[in-house]
Amino acid sequence: LLHNTRLLIVAMKEKDGDFVYNPVSSTIIKDESVMVVMGESVETNKVRESVENQ
């Protein structure tokens, strides 16, 4: 999902409210997961649109 972007995933918030900080690349992103990312807004918007269109 993020391999072709210049974004850094800082953390992920899971459904139960727990945070995973600096998740490894093999971390599974679930539908209910919330990603905390750093990067340019153009890049974040591209990823957001891609996810919403799936």
N, C-alpha and C positions, 0 to 999 in steps of 0.2 A: 504493500500500500504506500509506504513512504520511501521506498528505495530511490525513486526518481525525483525526490524533492530535496530541498535544502532545509528541512525542518529537523528539530531535535525534540524527541519526546522526553520531557522532564519527569512526568509522572502519569499514572493512570489511576482513576478512582473507580473502584469496583462497585457492584450493585449493593453490597453490604456496607459501603461507606469506607472501607479500607483503602489506603493508598499504596501503590507500588511505585517506588521512586527509582528513576533511572532503569526502566525495564530493559531486559536483554532483547535482542532481535527476534528470538524464538517465542516471545510472549504472545499468547493468543489474545486478540482483541475481540471482545464479545459485544453483542448489540447494545448491552446496557452499560458498557464501559465508557468513561469520559476521559479523553486524553488531554493532558496539559502539555502544550508544545511551545517552542520558541522558534521564531523565524519571521520572514517577511509576510505581511498580510496577504499578498498576492498568492503565496504558496499555501497558506492556511485556507484561503478561500477555495483554491483548486481542490484540495483534499476534502474539504467540507462538501463541495458540490459532488465530487465523485462518490462519496459515501452516501449522500442523500439520494442519489440517482440509482443506487443498487437495489 
